[in-house]
Amino acid sequence: MNRRVTLVAAAAVLIATLTACQQPTEGTPMTLDEAKSEYLAAQADLRSSIPADVALEDLGTVETATLLPCDTDPERFIWPGAMTVSIAPDTDTDAVLDGIADEWAAKGGWTPERGATSGGAPTLDLAHEDGLSIGIAALEGNTVLQISGFSACFAMDEYDPLEKY
């Protein structure tokens, strides 16, 4: 359990430094339920983009989290999510992430960006035009892929900073 918490925290910090929340470009502001649902759907889609022969086991998914203020409007919030997938240490993670980047570049509204952690592990960040950001990073000596990110910004009338949503 401690390892998962550490991985989620490390990935959240990584994604937070690499991406910024943006306001939705059109229409009315999203609600928490809409933003969280959109993020979880993107996370599931990204998880399904990992080839079946690469993913050994799903190690955990964040289902509730404390909301964070949106960078562009502190009166709005983002929902942070994460999941961890174990992989074989000899996985060619660069090739896997390149394939996922190509797949997501072909989707409407997504912009992929390849990178690396401060320790040199490969990463892929995916930014949606509505502000949702999600990334994947190889961690723990290339034995896990951490998928984590943030929903698009959303409005919320009754916010409790001590509540998990």
N, CA and C of each residue as an Amber inpcrd file, in Angstrom:
protein
   495
   0.8210000  -1.1880000   0.0000000   0.0000000   0.0000000   0.0000000
   0.8650000   1.2520000   0.0000000   1.9090000   1.2830000   0.7820000
   2.7910000   2.4300000   0.8520000   3.4260000   2.7460000  -0.5000000
   3.8010000   1.6930000  -1.2270000   4.4180000   1.8700000  -2.5480000
   3.4360000   2.5300000  -3.5080000   2.1670000   2.1240000  -3.4570000
   1.1640000   2.7100000  -4.3410000   0.9530000   4.1820000  -4.0210000
   0.8620000   4.5040000  -2.7570000   0.6720000   5.8950000  -2.3620000
   1.8470000   6.7260000  -2.8410000   3.0540000   6.2140000  -2.6770000
   4.2490000   6.9240000  -3.1380000   4.2240000   7.1210000  -4.6410000
   3.8350000   6.0760000  -5.3800000   3.7760000   6.1780000  -6.8360000
   2.7370000   7.1970000  -7.2830000   1.5680000   7.1870000  -6.6620000
   0.5190000   8.1270000  -7.0160000   0.9870000   9.5480000  -6.7290000
   1.5900000   9.7570000  -5.5770000   2.0700000  11.0920000  -5.2170000
   3.1630000  11.5520000  -6.1740000   4.1020000  10.6810000  -6.4880000
   5.1890000  11.0480000  -7.4000000   4.6520000  11.3810000  -8.7890000
   3.7300000  10.5850000  -9.2490000   3.1720000  10.8340000 -10.5810000
   2.3400000  12.1080000 -10.5970000   1.5950000  12.3640000  -9.5510000
   0.8000000  13.5870000  -9.4900000   1.6980000  14.8160000  -9.5170000
   2.7970000  14.7680000  -8.7840000   3.7460000  15.8810000  -8.7930000
   4.3600000  16.0430000 -10.1860000   4.7180000  14.9240000 -10.8070000
   5.2940000  14.9700000 -12.1560000   4.3230000  15.6020000 -13.1320000
   3.0960000  15.1300000 -13.1380000   2.1060000  15.6600000 -14.0600000
   1.8100000  17.1280000 -13.7530000   1.7400000  17.4820000 -12.4850000
   1.4580000  18.8630000 -12.1090000   2.5260000  19.8150000 -12.6230000
   3.7620000  19.3750000 -12.6220000   4.8300000  20.2480000 -13.0990000
   4.8910000  20.3100000 -14.6190000   4.3420000  19.2880000 -15.2820000
   4.4120000  19.2400000 -16.7340000   3.1900000  19.8140000 -17.4320000
   2.0660000  19.9110000 -16.7260000   0.8390000  20.3690000 -17.3570000
   0.1740000  21.4260000 -16.5030000  -0.6950000  22.1980000 -17.1170000
  -1.4600000  23.2140000 -16.3910000  -2.9280000  23.0940000 -16.7840000
  -3.7810000  23.3530000 -15.8460000  -5.2200000  23.3010000 -16.0910000
  -5.6220000  24.4980000 -16.9370000  -6.5460000  24.2660000 -17.8450000
  -7.0880000  25.3300000 -18.6630000  -8.5930000  25.3610000 -18.4850000
  -9.1990000  26.4820000 -18.7630000 -10.6530000  26.6080000 -18.7160000
 -11.2430000  25.9100000 -19.9410000 -12.4480000  25.3700000 -19.8360000
 -13.1030000  24.8590000 -21.0260000 -13.2280000  25.9740000 -22.0550000
 -13.0870000  25.6380000 -23.3210000 -13.0540000  26.6470000 -24.3620000
 -14.4330000  27.1180000 -24.7760000 -15.4720000  26.3040000 -24.5970000
 -16.8020000  26.6890000 -25.0290000 -17.8490000  26.2040000 -24.0440000
 -19.0370000  26.8240000 -24.1130000 -20.1770000  26.3260000 -23.3610000
 -20.1320000  26.6580000 -21.8900000 -21.0340000  26.0000000 -21.1630000
 -21.1120000  26.2190000 -19.7300000 -20.0220000  25.4360000 -19.0190000
 -19.6460000  25.8950000 -17.8260000 -18.6040000  25.1800000 -17.0770000
 -19.0330000  23.7520000 -16.7540000 -18.0580000  22.8680000 -16.7150000
 -18.3000000  21.4770000 -16.3340000 -18.6580000  21.3950000 -14.8640000
 -19.3310000  20.3130000 -14.5120000 -19.5710000  19.9900000 -13.1130000
 -18.5160000  18.9870000 -12.6730000 -18.4450000  18.7350000 -11.3650000
 -17.5340000  17.7200000 -10.8410000 -17.8050000  16.3700000 -11.4900000
 -19.0670000  15.9630000 -11.5270000 -19.3950000  14.6490000 -12.0960000
 -18.9730000  14.5390000 -13.5540000 -19.2060000  15.5790000 -14.3370000
 -18.8130000  15.5600000 -15.7520000 -17.2950000  15.5040000 -15.9030000
 -16.5890000  16.3350000 -15.1260000 -15.1300000  16.3850000 -15.2210000
 -14.5010000  15.0630000 -14.7780000 -14.9860000  14.5040000 -13.6690000
 -14.4510000  13.2450000 -13.1670000 -14.7540000  12.1090000 -14.1450000
 -15.9580000  12.0680000 -14.6700000 -16.3260000  11.0330000 -15.6470000
 -15.4720000  11.1210000 -16.9040000 -15.2500000  12.3460000 -17.3790000
 -14.4180000  12.5280000 -18.5680000 -12.9870000  12.0600000 -18.2990000
 -12.4520000  12.4260000 -17.1200000 -11.0970000  11.9960000 -16.7830000
 -11.0130000  10.4740000 -16.6910000 -11.9360000   9.8560000 -15.9680000
 -11.8940000   8.3940000 -15.7970000 -12.0480000   7.6650000 -17.1270000
 -12.8540000   8.2090000 -18.0380000 -12.9900000   7.6080000 -19.3710000
 -11.6670000   7.7090000 -20.1350000 -10.9960000   8.8680000 -20.0330000
  -9.7000000   9.0370000 -20.7010000  -8.6620000   8.1090000 -20.0840000
  -8.6800000   7.9620000 -18.7560000  -7.7400000   7.0610000 -18.0830000
  -7.9660000   5.6200000 -18.5350000  -9.2120000   5.1880000 -18.6110000
  -9.5290000   3.8310000 -19.0690000  -9.1050000   3.6400000 -20.5180000
  -9.3040000   4.6700000 -21.3380000  -8.8990000   4.5970000 -22.7390000
  -7.3780000   4.4980000 -22.8490000  -6.6680000   5.2880000 -22.0400000
  -5.2070000   5.2240000 -22.0440000  -4.7370000   3.8580000 -21.5590000
  -5.3740000   3.3300000 -20.5260000  -5.0260000   1.9900000 -20.0350000
  -5.2130000   0.9420000 -21.1260000  -6.2850000   1.0620000 -21.9040000
  -6.5320000   0.0930000 -22.9830000  -5.5530000   0.2580000 -24.1440000
  -4.8630000   1.3920000 -24.1950000  -3.8400000   1.6120000 -25.2260000
  -2.5310000   0.8950000 -24.9190000  -2.3560000   0.4410000 -23.6830000
  -1.1580000  -0.3200000 -23.3240000  -1.3400000  -1.7350000 -23.8760000
  -0.4380000  -2.2060000 -24.7090000  -0.6020000  -3.5450000 -25.2920000
  -0.7860000  -4.6240000 -24.2210000  -1.6590000  -5.5800000 -24.5270000
  -1.9930000  -6.6400000 -23.5720000  -0.7700000  -7.4380000 -23.1400000
   0.1950000  -7.6160000 -24.0280000   1.3880000  -8.3920000 -23.6650000
   2.3730000  -7.5850000 -22.8060000   2.1170000  -6.3020000 -22.6310000
   2.9720000  -5.4390000 -21.8040000   2.4250000  -5.3460000 -20.3810000
   1.1220000  -5.1550000 -20.2630000   0.4860000  -4.9670000 -18.9540000
   0.3460000  -6.3010000 -18.2440000   1.0320000  -6.4590000 -17.1250000
   0.9670000  -7.7070000 -16.3680000  -0.1990000  -7.7100000 -15.3900000
  -0.4140000  -6.5830000 -14.6960000  -1.4450000  -6.5300000 -13.6730000
  -1.7880000  -5.0800000 -13.3530000  -3.0630000  -4.8000000 -13.1280000
  -3.4760000  -3.4910000 -12.6360000  -3.2910000  -3.4950000 -11.1270000
  -2.5080000  -2.5360000 -10.6260000  -2.1540000  -2.5220000  -9.2120000
  -3.0270000  -1.6050000  -8.3680000  -3.7960000  -0.7620000  -8.9890000
  -4.6620000   0.1190000  -8.2080000  -5.0760000   1.3450000  -8.9800000
  -6.2440000   1.8690000  -8.5960000  -6.8130000   3.0560000  -9.2240000
  -7.3220000   3.9950000  -8.1410000  -7.0360000   5.2730000  -8.2810000
  -7.5830000   6.2810000  -7.3850000  -9.0380000   6.4950000  -7.7780000
  -9.9490000   6.3440000  -6.8120000 -11.3700000   6.5200000  -7.0960000
 -11.9500000   7.7640000  -6.4350000 -11.3220000   8.2240000  -5.3620000
 -11.7230000   9.4850000  -4.7400000 -10.4530000  10.2660000  -4.4260000
 -10.5820000  11.5730000  -4.4920000  -9.4110000  12.4110000  -4.2500000
  -9.8450000  13.7850000  -3.7640000  -8.9280000  14.4690000  -3.1170000
  -9.1400000  15.8450000  -2.6990000  -8.9900000  16.7320000  -3.9250000
  -9.9140000  17.6480000  -4.0970000  -9.8670000  18.5480000  -5.2500000
  -8.7350000  19.5530000  -5.1010000  -8.2510000  20.0150000  -6.2280000
  -7.1900000  21.0190000  -6.2660000  -7.7080000  22.2450000  -7.0030000
  -7.1880000  23.4380000  -6.6630000  -7.6280000  24.6240000  -7.4070000
  -7.0840000  24.6020000  -8.8280000  -7.8810000  25.1060000  -9.7320000
  -7.4610000  25.2240000 -11.1270000  -6.4300000  26.3490000 -11.2390000
  -5.3660000  26.1170000 -11.9900000  -4.3100000  27.1280000 -12.1320000
  -4.8180000  28.4410000 -12.7160000  -5.7720000  28.3570000 -13.6380000
  -6.2260000  29.5640000 -14.3340000  -7.3580000  30.2810000 -13.6200000
  -7.9810000  29.6340000 -12.6260000  -9.0890000  30.2470000 -11.8970000
  -9.2410000  29.5500000 -10.5550000  -8.7310000  30.1450000  -9.4710000
  -8.7820000  29.4940000  -8.1600000 -10.1980000  29.2830000  -7.6290000
 -11.2150000  29.8380000  -8.3010000 -12.6080000  29.6090000  -7.9230000
 -13.1530000  28.3260000  -8.5560000 -12.3650000  27.7010000  -9.4230000
 -12.7350000  26.4320000 -10.0600000 -11.7660000  25.3650000  -9.5630000
 -12.0680000  24.1200000  -9.8560000 -11.2900000  23.0090000  -9.3230000
 -10.9340000  22.0070000 -10.4080000  -9.9710000  21.1270000 -10.0750000
  -9.6260000  19.9790000 -10.9050000  -9.6540000  18.7410000 -10.0170000
  -9.9560000  17.6050000 -10.6380000  -9.9720000  16.3320000  -9.9240000
  -8.7420000  15.5360000 -10.3520000  -7.8710000  15.1360000  -9.3980000
  -6.6830000  14.3520000  -9.7530000  -6.9800000  12.8460000  -9.7090000
  -6.5170000  12.1490000 -10.7070000  -6.7140000  10.6990000 -10.7390000
  -5.4240000   9.9760000 -11.0600000  -5.4130000   8.6710000 -10.8180000
  -4.2160000   7.8750000 -11.1020000  -4.5400000   6.3930000 -11.0940000
  -3.7260000   5.6490000 -11.7970000  -3.7530000   4.1950000 -11.7270000
  -2.3530000   3.6890000 -12.0130000  -2.0540000   2.4860000 -11.5180000
  -0.7380000   1.8870000 -11.6840000  -0.8880000   0.5200000 -12.3370000
  -0.0260000   0.2510000 -13.3210000  -0.0380000  -1.0110000 -14.0650000
   1.3650000  -1.6030000 -14.0100000   1.4820000  -2.8620000 -13.5890000
   2.8140000  -3.4880000 -13.5790000   3.1630000  -3.9790000 -14.9740000
   4.4600000  -3.9080000 -15.2900000   4.9850000  -4.3640000 -16.5870000
   6.2730000  -5.1470000 -16.3440000   6.6640000  -5.9060000 -17.3440000
   7.9430000  -6.6220000 -17.2640000   9.0810000  -5.6100000 -17.3510000
  10.1470000  -5.7940000 -16.5530000  11.2430000  -4.8210000 -16.5500000
  11.9700000  -4.7090000 -17.8900000  11.8630000  -5.7130000 -18.7410000
  12.5370000  -5.6470000 -20.0390000  11.6520000  -5.0500000 -21.1340000
  10.5280000  -4.4570000 -20.7620000   9.6310000  -3.8160000 -21.7240000
  10.3390000  -2.6510000 -22.4040000  10.1920000  -2.5490000 -23.7220000
  10.6990000  -1.3980000 -24.4670000   9.6860000  -0.2710000 -24.3010000
   9.7770000   0.4130000 -23.1740000   8.7870000   1.4270000 -22.8090000
   8.7600000   2.5750000 -23.8070000   9.9110000   2.9520000 -24.3420000
   9.9180000   4.0140000 -25.3570000   9.0530000   3.6320000 -26.5510000
   9.1750000   2.3970000 -27.0210000   8.3750000   1.9500000 -28.1580000
   6.8870000   1.9180000 -27.8110000   6.5580000   1.4680000 -26.5980000
   5.1640000   1.4390000 -26.1580000   4.6000000   2.8560000 -26.1310000
   5.3350000   3.7970000 -25.5300000   4.8510000   5.1690000 -25.4320000
   4.7880000   5.8540000 -26.7900000   5.7300000   5.5420000 -27.6910000
   5.6620000   6.0870000 -29.0520000   4.3880000   5.6210000 -29.7580000
   4.0490000   4.3420000 -29.5990000   2.8350000   3.8060000 -30.2040000
   1.5850000   4.4710000 -29.6560000   1.5660000   4.6680000 -28.3380000
   0.4170000   5.3290000 -27.7090000   0.3370000   6.7840000 -28.1780000
   1.4760000   7.4610000 -28.2720000   1.4900000   8.8570000 -28.7290000
   0.9260000   8.9620000 -30.1410000   1.3260000   8.0520000 -31.0150000
   0.8050000   8.0620000 -32.3900000  -0.7040000   7.8350000 -32.4020000
  -1.1630000   6.8820000 -31.5950000  -2.5920000   6.5770000 -31.5150000
  -3.3910000   7.7960000 -31.0460000  -2.9100000   8.4450000 -29.9890000
  -3.6480000   9.5750000 -29.4220000  -3.5260000  10.8390000 -30.2590000
  -2.4400000  10.9880000 -31.0080000  -2.3010000  12.1420000 -31.9020000
  -3.3740000  12.1010000 -32.9870000  -3.8060000  10.8910000 -33.3480000
  -4.8270000  10.7310000 -34.3820000  -6.2360000  11.0170000 -33.8540000
  -6.3940000  11.0820000 -32.5450000  -7.6990000  11.3850000 -31.9490000
  -7.9280000  12.8860000 -32.0010000  -9.1250000  13.2870000 -32.1580000
  -9.4450000  14.7100000 -32.1570000  -9.2730000  15.3430000 -30.7920000
  -8.6310000  16.4970000 -30.7480000  -8.5390000  17.2760000 -29.5230000
  -7.3830000  16.9490000 -28.5980000  -6.5870000  15.9250000 -28.8920000
  -5.4860000  15.5170000 -28.0070000  -4.1430000  15.9140000 -28.5920000
  -3.2440000  16.3780000 -27.7150000  -1.8750000  16.6980000 -28.1100000
  -0.9180000  15.8840000 -27.2460000  -0.1650000  14.9650000 -27.8550000
   0.8150000  14.1850000 -27.0880000   2.1620000  14.8980000 -27.0210000
   2.8620000  14.6920000 -25.9130000   4.2190000  15.2280000 -25.7760000
   5.0760000  14.2120000 -25.0330000   6.1200000  13.7340000 -25.6770000
   7.0420000  12.7810000 -25.0610000   8.0430000  13.5270000 -24.2050000
   8.5080000  12.8810000 -23.1660000   9.4930000  13.4760000 -22.2820000
  10.1410000  12.4170000 -21.4250000  10.7060000  12.8650000 -20.3200000
  11.3660000  11.9560000 -19.3890000  11.2750000  12.5410000 -17.9870000
  11.2690000  11.6620000 -16.9850000  11.3140000  12.1080000 -15.5980000
  12.7000000  12.6830000 -15.3140000  12.8700000  13.2780000 -14.1520000
  14.1920000  13.8050000 -13.7860000  15.2280000  12.6870000 -13.7180000
  14.7770000  11.4560000 -13.4880000  15.6840000  10.3110000 -13.4580000
  15.8930000   9.6670000 -14.8250000  15.2720000  10.2220000 -15.8570000
  15.4690000   9.7230000 -17.2140000  14.4550000   8.6930000 -17.6880000
  13.4740000   8.3300000 -16.8720000  12.4590000   7.3710000 -17.2930000
  11.5300000   8.0210000 -18.3190000  11.1090000   7.2710000 -19.3210000
  10.2660000   7.8460000 -20.3670000   8.8680000   8.2090000 -19.8710000
   8.3410000   9.3020000 -20.4290000   6.9940000   9.7550000 -20.1030000
   6.2610000  10.1350000 -21.3790000   4.9570000  10.1760000 -21.2700000
   4.0980000  10.6800000 -22.3300000   3.0060000  11.4880000 -21.6620000
   2.8770000  12.7450000 -22.0360000   1.8140000  13.6030000 -21.5320000
   0.8240000  13.8450000 -22.6530000  -0.4510000  13.7630000 -22.3120000
  -1.5240000  13.9740000 -23.2680000  -2.3970000  15.1110000 -22.7620000
  -2.5500000  16.1420000 -23.5660000  -3.3600000  17.3000000 -23.1820000
  -4.5590000  17.3800000 -24.1160000  -5.7450000  17.4940000 -23.5200000
  -6.9640000  17.6500000 -24.3040000  -7.2780000  19.1280000 -24.4110000
  -7.9230000  19.4970000 -25.4860000  -8.2100000  20.9070000 -25.7240000
  -9.1270000  21.5150000 -24.6550000  -9.8730000  20.7060000 -23.9010000
 -10.7340000  21.2590000 -22.8550000 -10.0120000  21.4290000 -21.5200000
  -8.7280000  21.0520000 -21.4500000  -7.9450000  21.2380000 -20.2380000
  -7.6130000  19.9590000 -19.5010000  -8.2860000  18.8510000 -19.8200000
  -7.9470000  17.5710000 -19.2020000  -6.5150000  17.2190000 -19.5770000
  -5.7440000  16.7720000 -18.5970000  -4.3700000  16.3460000 -18.8740000
  -4.1470000  14.9970000 -18.2040000  -3.4710000  14.1310000 -18.9250000
  -3.2090000  12.7930000 -18.4160000  -1.8490000  12.3580000 -18.9410000
  -1.1350000  11.6440000 -18.1170000   0.1980000  11.2240000 -18.5330000
   0.4820000   9.8060000 -18.0970000   1.5340000   9.2760000 -18.6590000
   1.9730000   7.9270000 -18.3320000   3.4880000   7.9680000 -18.2050000
   3.9830000   7.3380000 -17.1600000   5.4240000   7.3370000 -16.9000000
   5.8640000   5.9620000 -16.4430000   7.0380000   5.5570000 -16.8740000
   7.6520000   4.3150000 -16.4010000   8.3710000   4.6300000 -15.0960000
   8.0430000   3.8650000 -14.0540000   8.6400000   4.0980000 -12.7410000
   9.1170000   2.7820000 -12.1470000   9.7300000   2.8700000 -10.9710000
  10.1810000   1.6890000 -10.2360000  11.0710000   0.7810000 -11.0850000
  12.0830000   1.3610000 -11.7250000  13.0160000   0.5660000 -12.5240000
  12.3530000  -0.0810000 -13.7260000  11.4010000   0.6270000 -14.3310000
  10.6670000   0.1510000 -15.5080000   9.8430000  -1.1050000 -15.1980000
   9.2710000  -1.1620000 -13.9870000   8.4060000  -2.2900000 -13.6290000
   6.9450000  -1.8720000 -13.4850000   6.6770000  -0.5670000 -13.5080000
   5.2970000  -0.0830000 -13.4660000   5.1310000   1.0780000 -14.4350000
   3.9230000   1.1910000 -14.9470000   3.5110000   2.3820000 -15.6790000
   2.4970000   3.0910000 -14.7970000   2.7810000   4.3500000 -14.5180000
   1.8840000   5.1680000 -13.7020000   1.1030000   6.0600000 -14.6450000
  -0.2140000   5.9260000 -14.6250000  -1.1010000   6.8020000 -15.3930000
  -1.7000000   7.7760000 -14.4000000  -1.5320000   9.0570000 -14.6270000
  -2.0830000  10.0360000 -13.7000000  -2.3200000  11.3540000 -14.4070000
  -3.1550000  12.1620000 -13.8110000  -3.4400000  13.4520000 -14.4100000
  -4.5490000  14.1760000 -13.6920000  -5.1580000  15.1370000 -14.4190000
  -6.1500000  16.0160000 -13.8420000  -7.2930000  16.2310000 -14.8130000
  -8.4880000  16.3480000 -14.2500000  -9.6530000  16.6680000 -15.0620000
  -9.5290000  18.0880000 -15.6030000 -10.4310000  18.4280000 -16.4960000
 -10.5770000  19.8230000 -16.9010000 -11.1150000  20.6030000 -15.6980000
 -10.9660000  21.8990000 -15.7110000 -11.4840000  22.7420000 -14.6370000
 -13.0080000  22.6710000 -14.6180000 -13.5660000  22.7270000 -13.4190000
 -15.0210000  22.6950000 -13.2890000 -15.4510000  23.6000000 -12.1470000
 -16.7170000  23.9910000 -12.1910000 -17.2980000  24.8320000 -11.1520000
 -17.9570000  23.9440000 -10.1000000 -17.9860000  24.4580000  -8.8670000
 -18.6090000  23.6980000  -7.7920000 -19.1270000  24.6740000  -6.7530000
 -20.4040000  24.5580000  -6.4220000 -21.0180000  25.4960000  -5.4770000
 -20.6620000  25.1980000  -4.0300000 -20.7870000  23.9450000  -3.6220000
 -20.5610000  23.5950000  -2.2270000 -19.2980000  22.7540000  -2.0940000
 -18.1860000  23.4160000  -1.9130000 -16.8760000  22.7560000  -1.8400000
 -16.4300000  22.6450000  -0.3930000 -16.0120000  21.4650000  -0.0030000
 -15.4510000  21.2330000   1.3270000 -13.9970000  20.7870000   1.1380000
 -13.0170000  21.5970000   1.5430000 -11.6130000  21.2670000   1.3000000
 -11.1570000  20.0020000   2.0120000 -11.9170000  19.5090000   2.9760000
 -11.5340000  18.2910000   3.6930000 -12.1980000  17.0490000   3.1020000
 -13.0650000  17.2310000   2.1580000 -13.8180000  16.1330000   1.5490000
 -13.0430000  15.5190000   0.3690000 -13.2020000  14.2270000   0.1980000
 -12.6930000  13.5450000  -0.9970000 -13.8730000  13.3090000  -1.9160000
 -13.6490000  13.5770000  -3.1980000 -14.7310000  13.4890000  -4.1820000
 -14.4300000  12.4180000  -5.2130000
